[in-house]
Each structure stands twice: as structure tokens, then as C-alpha cells.
Amino acid sequence: MTDFVREFLFGKSGIVRDEAGVRSEIVMDDRTEGWIGIPHGGISMGAIADLFESLHEARGGRGLPYPVTMNIRMGGSRLRTGETVHVAVAPEGEGARGIVSVRGSGMPYLEADITKGFGPETSEAHPCLPPSFDRLERSLSALPFYRNCFACGIDRSHPGLKRKFQLFDAAPQNRVVVSCAGFDAADAETVHRFERGGRVHPVVLMALVDETMGWAGFMNYASGAFTVRLSGTLHRDLILGEKFVVFGRGEKVRGTGSRMLYWTSGGIAVVGKAGAFEIVMTASAQFLGVPALTEQMRTELIPQELTRRAFAIAESGLP
């Protein structure tokens, strides 16, 4: 049986296993795009998680050894659409170390330390969410989107997640952004297509948490940005058919323009009986502001009326 996610990520490269661990390659073509001309960071994060799962299974495990934490550092080398990356995961104790490097570059694009157990984030309900989904749902307003982004693109020629991102209007301070999945039958061709063994693949979870926390950063600090660091703890499998909410909140900012750094937190919550939330992933991230990406958002996000509104809200909180 064809493994859709593995084929999507690695194509004909397959997976090589030896005494050093597991490795493969990804051609970062249009199907991997996030920012225009730039592959989505969640693709590389998800590829590392996929190879770690393969490594864990080769050592006698099954699936991921929950809870599992990925501490990710990005930006050692630049990556553009059309380039090829080498992805490798090597065992380290109960965990592993992963590296994504651009072919021809001497520096890694992404490095990841994977450990068993919880990271520093809490495993309890996140304080930025209301007590139930119905209270969240009635306080959401739409944000704009791209045409080809892996996470939010609505006009892709390749499979993608096609998520809508929304601002939680009831959180005016440290603004919160969310994205929902599992509520619509059409998700069978988007989020749920990226599955393995009846569970949502980590490439979906990593990409959506990264994207949602990035949107939260923009809505608080009015700057497009690259992810510099991301720490995420997966608590358990997210099962196909479960309804879930991905959320992100602005935390703090330093500097301005090309010297801006901002921090966000977030995660994923499954919506259970009576709309109660169960946290299944917790995360935090650091982003580097890039003025050129802010301008890209202003000109390339659609529809224009949502873009204008998003910028107005984001800029209203600036000093």
C-alpha cells in the first residue's frame, strides 16, 4: 500500500537505513511552498518527525514514543523553492538528533533535538482558550490567506492543508489566532489526507502550530517573520475524526524592523464532549522579523479587504 505522506515528502528518494540512522531527500518544489518562493518550515519539521518515527519503529517501537518533544533551531542556511535538502535522523539514547541541510551548503538549515517526555510547556489547558469551543467559535473573525501556501493556500495544484486562520476577538491583549480542523467533510482531502494508521501525521501538526504561532506574532507585532526556534511537545496521537483547534498567542517582542524578535506560545486542543478542550500538543516559538515578508503579506495575501483589516488590527497595537 502506498504511504501518501512519505511519497509527498520524499518522492522517489525513499528512506535509507544504516548504522548511523535514517535519511532521505526532499525536492522543495511548489508543493512545499510557504512564503512565496520559500518552502514552509513545517515540511522539514514534519520530515524529521517522520524519520524519527521510522527510526523508533526500527528499534522495536511503534509510532511515536509519547510524550515526545522536538526542540528545533532554524536559519543556519537559506532555503528557496526548487532546492533539494538532505534529511537525516540519528539515534541519541531514547531520542534522536535530526538535521536538514541544503545541498551544496556547509551549514544546516534546521537542527532538531528529539527527546522522550514533556518539554517546559504545561500539559494542562492553555490559558488563552475559553472553557469551551462554542465560546471560542462565536468570537472568531477571518484572516487573509495565500494562493499556494502548504498551510493556507486555496488554489494549489498539489495537496495541501487549506486551513483558514482566524483571530479570537475576545483576546485583545496578547492576541490569539486559531485554526480549526475535523469539522468539515472536505477535510478528508486536506488535513486528513496526511495520515498514517488512522492518525493525523506530525507534518500537519508541526506545520499548523508553526503557522498559527507565526500569525499570532503578526497580529500582535505587525511583522512578517521567519521561525528561528520552535519547541513542541506531542502528548498523544491525534486520531482521524477528532475535531481540533490549533492556537497561538503573542508573548513578547524586542527590537524593531529587521532587528525585531518576537516570542509566541500555542498548541493543539482536541474538542471533546460538550465542547471541552483536551490539550494534545504544547509549543513555543521565537521569530525574526523580516520587513520584506511584511510587504509580501500586504501585497500577496487575499482577499484585500481581509488583508487591510488584519494590518489595521495588528498596527493598532504598536507603540
N, C-alpha and C positions, 0 to 999 in steps of 0.2 A: 504493500500500500504506500502511495506517495505521501511523504511528510511535507505538507504545504509550507509550513513556516521555514523549515530547513531549506527547501527549494527556493523560497522567496529570498532568504538571507544569503545563502551561499551558492545558489545556482548549481553549475556543473562542478564546482570546486570540491564538493564533498567534504568529509571530515577525515583528517589523518590522525591516527593514534600511535604513539610510541612511548618510550620510557620517559620522555620529557613532558608528556601530557597530551593535549589535543589542540589541533589548529586547523584553520581554513582561511579562505579569502573571500572578500566581498567586492564586487564591482559596484561602486557607488554611482549608479546611473540615476535617471529621472525618478525611478520608483522609490528612491531613498530620500528625496529632497525634503528639507525643512524650510529654512530661509531660502530664498530664490538663489539657485546656484550653489547651495551648501547642503550637504547631507544632514539629515536630522540626527542629533546626538543619540536619540533613543534607539536607533538602529544598531549602533555599536554597543550600547549598553545591553540591549536585548541579545545580541550575538554572544557577548561574554557570558550572560546568564545561560544561554542555550548550550554553549560548550562546557560550562561548569556542570550543568545537569548531565551532559553526556559523560563527563569525567567521573562524576559521582556514581552514575549507573555502572560504569566500567569497574568501579571499585566495590561493587556489590550493593549499592544503594538503589533507590527507586525514586525518580523525580528529584525535587529539591529537598535538602535536609532542613525543614522548617524548625524554628525561625532562622532565616539566613539574611545576613547584612552585606550589602555591597557599598564600599567606600570608593568613590570614583573621582579621579582627577583628570581634567581635560585641558587641551590647549597647548601641548608641547610642540605640535606642528600643525600647520593649517591644512584643511581638507576641503576640496572642491568637488562638485559633481563631475563625474567622469573618471575620477581617480580610483585606484584599487588599493584596498587595505588588507593587511595580514592580521589575522586574529588568532591569538594563542592563549591558552589557559594551562597553567602548570600547578600541580597539587602542592599545598603547603599545610601539613597537619590535616585537620578536619576541613580546612578551607582550601583556598587556591589564590593564585595571583594571575590576573589577566592583563594582556597588553594588546592594543590595537595600534598598528604602525602603518604609515603611508608608504607605499612602495617608493623607494628612492630617497626616503628621508631618514636621517640618523636619529631623530627624536620621536618618541611615541606620541600619537595623537590622543590616546586615552590609556590610563592605567587604573586597574581596579584591584582592591584587596577584598576578598570574599571570606567571611567568617561565619561560623555557626553561632547562633544566638542573637539576642536583641542588641541593637545599637543604642546610642544615648537617648533616642527619642522614646516617648512614652508609648505603651501599648494600649492605653485607655482612650476613651472617646476624646476627640480633639476639641479644644475649647472654641474653635472658630465655627463649629457646626451647631445649629439649633438642635433641640432634643429629638426632632423627628423630620422625616423627609417632607411631609406636607407643609410644614412651616418654612422649609427651605424653598420648596417649589414655587410658592406664591410670592417670593421676593427676588426672583431672578430676572435679569434683563440681558438681551443678546449682545454678544460682541462680534466683530467682523472676523473674516477668515480669508485664507489664501485659496488659490485655484488648485495647486499641485502639492501642497504640504502633506507629508505622510500622515500627520495627525488630524489636520482640519481641512485639507483640500477637497473641494466639492466637484472638481472637473478633472479628475485623474484618469489616465488611460491604464493605470495599474491598480491593483487592490490597495486600499488604504483604510484608515480608521474613520474618516469623515465625521469627526466629533465637532459638536457645537460647544463653544465656551461661553459661559455666562457669568455676569457679575452678580454677586449676592448683595443686593441693595440694602439689606438690613445691617451691613457691617461697614459703616462709613469710615471708621478708623482701621488701619491695617487691613485694607480692603481684601475681600475674599473672592476668588474666582473658582468656579466649579465646571465640571463636565460630567454628563450622565451617560450610562450605557446599560443595556439589558432591558430597556423599557419599550423598545420598538422591534417589531419583527424584522425590519430591514437590517438590524444589527447582525443577522445571520451572514450577510455578505460583506460585513466590515469588521467590527471588533471580533465577532465570534468565528470568523474565518481563520483568524490567527489563534488556533487552539491545538492542543495535543492531549489526547487521552481524556477528553471531556472537561478540560480546564483551560482557562484563558492563558495564553502564553506570556511569559515575562516581558517579551518585546513590547506588548501592548501596555503593560503596567508601567514599565520604565519610561516609554515614550510619552504616555499621558501625564504621568507625575511630573516629568521634566517640563513638558509644555504648559501644564496648568500652573506650576510654580513660576515659570517664566512670565506667563500672562499676569499673574498676581503681582510680580515685580513691576511690570509695565504700568498696571493700573494704580500702583502706589507711587512710582518714581518717574513715570513718563519717559522711560528709556528702553529701547530695544537692547538686547544683550545676548552674549554667549554664556553658556554654562561653564563655570570654572571648576566647581566641585559639586558633587551630589552624593548624599548618603541616604540609602533607602533600606529599610528592613521589611522583608516579606514575611508575614506572620503565618500564612497558610495558603493553600490553593484557592484560587477564585474559580468557582465552578460555573460552567456554561449554564445559563438560565438564571443565575443570580443577578439581581439588579444592583448596580453600584454607582457611587459618586466619587469622582476624583476631585480633590480640593487643594487649593493653595492660598497662602496668606503672606502678605508683606510683613517683614520683621524689622529691618533696619537698613540704613543706607549711609555710605560715606563718599564724599567727593562729588564731582560733577563732570558732565561731558564724558570724554574718553578716559577720565580718571575715576569714574564712578564705579563703586562696588555696592551691590545690594544683596541682602540675605532674605530668603523666604523659607517657609515651612509648609508641609502639606501631607498628603497621603491618599488612601483609598478607603472608603467605607461601604460595606455591603448594607443594603436596605432590607431589613428583616420584617418580622410581623409588626403590624401597627406602625410601620414606618421607622422603627428604631434603627439606629446605626450600630454596626459592628466594624471596628477598625481592623482592616486586614493588611494594611501597609502604612508605615510612617516614614516620612522623609524630610530632609532639609537640603538646602542648596545655596550656593554662592554664585552670583552672576557678575560679569564685567560689562558695563555699559558701552555701547558702540553707536555713536551718533549716526553713522551710515545706515545701520539697521533701523533706527528710529525713522529716518526718512523713507526707507523702503516700506515700512509699515504704513506711513502716511500716504504713499502713492500707489501701493500694490494691494493692500487689503480691500476686500469688497464686502458688502456694498458701501458706497461712500458715506451714506448717512450714518451707518453704524460706526464707521471709522472716525468721522468727525465727532460723534458723541463720545466715543472711547477716549479720544485725545482730550476733549474738553474736560471730562471727569478726571483723567489722570493728571492733567496740568493744573487742575483746580487745587490740588493738594500740595503743590510746590511752594516753597518759601518765597 
